[in-house]
């Protein structure tokens, strides 16, 4: 009985892995994301009202439907990391990682001893309720559970190579919105793209894939490819629903009654 990371598998293709954010506290979101054909979904605990119980349900639906469930935690706290991973998450995303020191702390919470300090809970979903051999439960946690460090400041960009070099960091994501905010510039400013390409160059040199978040159209994916991203988040469940609803109303209003 072997468990494999759906996220890692999605990175093996020639095209970028496609994902989206989950912001709405309903498991229907994950069902719809799976039906749409996304590779992964990031359950966002930083900027949404989703609680741990709903996160637990979303993870389960993702695993059963073949969508890699990644959880963005609100802050680096070992208890949250432990519970999310034992709920079966493919991995975690940690916001605002600015230094290699912070990355090492995150990695220590994700990995079991001797690589880290994560506690063993093999009778959880991550261990198939005890049906998965403990050795396989530990192996997945050590080798396949994904840690994505989010780079959201100029300091993080400068340190992106050192962050990617930390054992246990499997990918980095450049947060353009916060990056531009901390620099006091617009996301469209050429300096943002320069910082993105700098992060890609540094992390790729360490063999670590880089991703980003953007809109829900082909132009956003093309831009991500041009920068060098290996995975991309296309909008979010609330935004996709809102866009479809607006288009439906626009179409309906366009019909003449005369």
Order of alpha helices (4+ residues) and beta strands (2+ residues): alpha-beta-alpha-beta-alpha-beta-alpha-beta-alpha-alpha-beta-alpha-alpha-beta-alpha-alpha-beta-alpha-beta-alpha
